Amino acid sequence: MKRMFLVLLSVAFAIGLASAAMAGNSDTITVNYAVSAINEINIDGASVSLTVSTTTAGANPDQASDSTTYDITTNCAANAKKITGAIGSDMGSGLTLKANMTAPTGGSSAGATALSSVAANLVTLIDAVAEANIALAFTLDATAAAGVVSSSSKTCTLTIVDT
């Protein structure tokens, strides 16, 4: 009887070890995930310089221009975003500052657009995109009535917004 008990105890122990070993072979875990809205824009240059300094007699001064590039990443739906541009305060009398952004793939550029303190659409119909080194040009037009304007600056803010 004692012997039978030891045999049964040994068998039970072996089964227990086998099932414990099997329990460690695999397991499951729930992986929760999400992708948040991403709308990033970066202007590659720190500044541009525009100096109106030439003209033809009898005409307004020649336009000054300078350019840089920008990068954009957005994971929006088709045609869901646009880029607006604004400066902190309006330009002085006789001066017009314009921005001309090349659109990323799938978008539409508004062409050379005058900037003011009110946001203007520069690029529309933006789809999900990740692109770098896209052209961004600025121009300054001055009429003769603008007179001599000492060196000054404006901060231009580009913003990705819903259409």
Secondary structure, DSSP 8 states (H G I E B T S, - for coil): -HHHHHHHHHHHHHHHHHHHHHHTS-------------EEEEESSS----------TTS----EEEEEEEEEEE---TT-EEEEEEESS---TTEEEEEEE---TT-EE--SEE--SS-EEEEEEE-SEEEEEEEEEEEEEE-GGG----S----EEEEEEE-
